[in-house]
Amino acid sequence: MELLILNGLANGLIVGGIYALVGVSLTLLYGVLRVVNFAHGEFVIAGSFFAFVLFSTLHIPPLLAVPLAAVAFFAAGWLLYYVLIPRLSQSDDPELMSFLMFYGVSIAAAALMLLLFEADSRSIDFTFTPVSVQVGPIYISTARIVALAITIVISIALALFLFRTLPGKALRAAIMNREAIQIMGVDIVRLSAFAFALASSLAGVTGVLVALVFPAFNPFSGTEYTIIAFIVVVLGGLGNPVGALLAGVVFGLAEQMATVFLPQALAQIVGFVILVGTIFLRPSGLLGTRFRR
């Protein structure tokens, strides 16, 4: 039982790091743009297929796919912002319209991936040497350790960006009060485009890590990650990137430890129990605060 608990904790930290990146990219979108991106999971899975195509056709390993996905998805996100988002500002209820629009985008993205890759689950046939590493009394897959290391580096870099750089501080200010920063002369359209591109870039990189950590993915896996992203965002606090990072780790640990102590059927509902409990007990989330709309 002790080994099972240690394995659960180790896997919880690794999976939680990926959940944290999924959540923080979605909370950036909502915090800055007030956009409910229901297609966020499809963006993540698109990153997994991006790494799969690079490896299967060009033999580019997943580690090199990480920076390539970051650049490619940043450019795609910047373009997609100007195609989709400006029309939402003309709506009487932009948040509701964004939900409906991105629900359509999620269906279209899943259908496109189904057309290109069919319904079969795919995986990246890439192994590190050694295959696993002993950490104390347990063995952990080298791929998972690499994914955890990348997650930690990205999280630290993102925190430094948000708290130490002028664009990062502008993003945090936009989350708190969009109207106030416009009065200060900030170009909110350009900042919003940057936030959308950054969130898309994070989603693409997360997709590469998903391909490393999990055994398989398919065009229909996006819905699962969209639900996870919403759970993490609510748990961490709407529009709070640091809260999303913490909530992702908490959720990952809770999910993995549930598989140790609970039957498989019950372990699957832990996320929803956490979501409902957070809404009832602390609607603002772990680190959330009330902000002006």
Residue, then its C-alpha position, 0 to 999 in steps of 0.5 A: m500500500e505504501l508503494l501505491i501511495l507513493n506512486g499515486l503522489a508521483n503520478g499526481l504531481i506529473v499529471g497535475g502539472i499538465y492539468a495546471l498548464v491546461g487550466v492556466s491557458l484557459t483562465l488567461l483567455y477568460g480573464v483578459l477577453r471574457v471568452v469561454n473557450f469550449a474548444h480549448g481541449e481540441f487545441v490541446i489535442a491538436g498539439s498532440f497530433f502536431a507532435f505526432v505528425l512531426f515525429s512520424t513524418l520528419h522524425i522530430p523528437p517530442l522535445l524539439a516539438v515543444p518549441l515548434a508547437a509553441v511558435a506554431f500555435f502562437a501564430a495560429g492563435w494570433l490569426l484566429y483571434y482576428v478571425l473570430i473575436p472582433r465579431l463577439s464585441q458586437s454582441d449584446d452578451p459576448e460571454l454567451m456568444s463566445f461559448l456558443m461560437f467556440y462550441g461550434v469551433s470544438i465540433a469543427a476541430a474534432a471533425l477536422m482531426l477525425l478526417l485527417f487522422e481517423a478515429d483510431s487512437r494514436s501514440i508517439d513511438f518514442t522512448f527515452t534511455p533509460v526507459s524509467v528512473q528509480v526515485g526512492p522505492i518507486y520507478i517513474s517513466t523517464a518520459r513523465i519525468v521529462a514532462l514534469a521538468i518541462t512543466i516546471v520550467i514553463s510554470i516558472a517562466l510564466a510566473l516571471f513573465l506575469f509578475r516581472t515584465l511589462p506585458g505580463k503586468a498588463l495582462r494581470a491588469a486587464i484581468m482585474n479591470r479592462e476599462a482602467i487599463q484602456i484609460m491608461g493608454v493600453d491597446i486592449v485589442r493588441l493585448s487581447a490578441f497577445a493573450f489569445a495567442l499565448a493561451s493557444s501556444l500554451a495549449g499546443v505545448t501542453g498537447v505535446l506533453v499529453a502525447l508524452v505522458f499518456p499512452a494514446f489520444n484521438p480526435f475525441s479526447g479534446t472534450e475530456y481536457t476541456i472539462i478538466a480545464f473548466i474544473v481547474v479554472v473554477l477551483g483556482g479562481l476565475g481569471n487567476p493564473v497562479g490559482a490555476l497552477l495550484a488548482g491543477v496540481v491539487f486536482g491531479l493529486a486528488e484524481q490519482m490518489a482516488t485511484v489508489f483508495l477508491p474503485q475505478a468507477l468512483a475515482q472518475i467522479v472525483g473531479f466533478v465532486i471537487l467542482v461542485g464542492t468548490i462552487f458551494l463552499r468557495p465560489s471564488g476558488l482557492l485564490g480567486t477574488r471578486f473582480r470588476r466585469 
